[in-house]
Amino acid sequence: MKIILLSGGSGKRLWPLSNRNRAKQYLSVLQGPGGEMESMLQRLWRQLDEADLREHTRIATCRQQVELLQRQVGTKAPLVIEPEQRDTFPAVALAAAYLYSIAGVSLTETVIIMPVDAYVESDFFSCIRGLPKLARESKSELLMVGTSPSCPTDQYGYIVPEASRFHEDEGLFERKIRAFKEKPHAAEAKKLIEEGALWNLGIYAFQLDYIISMLMNRGLPIHYEELYKQYAKIPKASFEAEVTQKSSSRSVVRYDGEWKDLGTWKNLSENIAYDQLGLGSISEDCEATQLINELDIPISVIGLSNVIVAASPDGILVTCKHASSELDAKIQAMNERPKFEERRWGHARVIDSALLASGLHSVTKRIFIAAGQNMSYQMHFKRNEVWTILSGEGMLLLNEAQRMVGPGDAIMIPERSRHSLRAITDVELIEVQTGIQIEENDVIRLGTSWEDITNQSTIV
């Protein structure tokens, strides 16, 4: 059994805390067993370890999220890295090619696909352990996992099993699938539930050969390196659209334990153990209202019930907990540049962005680098930078020359200059970028770890 944990999506539905650089699965909003805060990814990764399933698991993520993911679960977590975000079908296809051509997994091995944002308890992993046997005995190409709906909603896909049950094992009920409907409107969802439909949990089991053969039939490479190069040729579509709905040989397992999707503010609010996180207050006449504030200014909530208030450098959200559909539509239409990002080495916040009278663009960031961490060794082609150290001490590397920097130091970094900074103690700095164009992708990374960076060439 091999498990692929999908953790590469943008997850903007929890805006303003989540954005395309900080997906919802990385938000530290859940309470861990020791009272510490943890993210959805960290919770599931911990649970997989407790269930002795971590050694069977790889995490599929996109290149842009690798640093943040490794900051949360460590650099030793086995990854399958996508060159860009292209939805769940390309992610699964690339992971299958990795298992086949790099990891040397047998084509008869059962592969299980799991989303990272599910909120489950320990009994869920007994279900996961039982899937390989059920997949073999069902004779179906694709085995899905569903659960009984608690209400009609357009947030999930619906699986309609055949009426007769033909297999039961370890409390898991498996049936052939009569129909599958992806995110129907509420009235249709209600009708499907009356027909015995289950919510689709986004968990799939199949033999590795199933996806490898699919790639071959489509004329796509089955070796990881080549498929990585041709990644843009894979349809940018969900696994449900490209595989589930087109498969003629599929079965479903019903899981009756606790399962929740934390991908909406309503669902998340029901599973966080606090009413307030961050500066501010909630008046006593508020009921079922929660405040999550990442800003350094207080927010007061007075006289509002069943409301979520969330604030970050990207914006402020005040919403009724039942407004999921309207909120989704609003968020999907937004395409603003994120103003906050967490990185392997710390975090950065945009505090000003302007078009200057000279015609140049300017972006000002406040940056935190944790002690012992370093920025990548990088260069830019379209902008100059000025760093002003506010606090802490670090080692600056600028065009192969090293020197110590501390509070009050100002560093000029012209375009095309190679540069990095390693924090000896926690470092905070102001970075001012100026250029005719300032783009997120205007960066060439020449090295990541400090050891690799300093070994590239002679450092003076």
Secondary structure, 3 states (H helix, E strand, C coil): CEEEEECCCCCHHHCCCCECCECHHHCCCEECCCCCEECHHHHHHHHHHHCCCHHHEEEEEEHHHHHHHHHHHCCCCCEEEECCCCCHHHHHHHHHHHHHHCCCCCCCCEEEEEECCEEECCCHHHHHHHHHHHHHHHCCCEEEEEECCCCCCCCCCEEEECCCCCEEECCEEEEEEEEEECCCCHHHHHHHHHCCCEEEEEEEEEEHHHHHHHHHHCCCCCCHHHHHHCHHHCCCCCHHHHHHCCCCCEEEEECCCCEEECCCHHHHHCCCCCCEECCEEECCCCCCCEEEECCCCCEEECCCCCEEEEEECCEEEEEECCCHHHHHHHHHCCCCCCCEEEECCEEEEEEEEEECCCCCEEEEEEEEECCCCECCEEECCCCEEEEEEEECCEEEEECCEEEEECCCCEEEECCCCCEEEEECCCEEEEEEEEECCCCCCCCEEEECCHHHHHHCCCCC
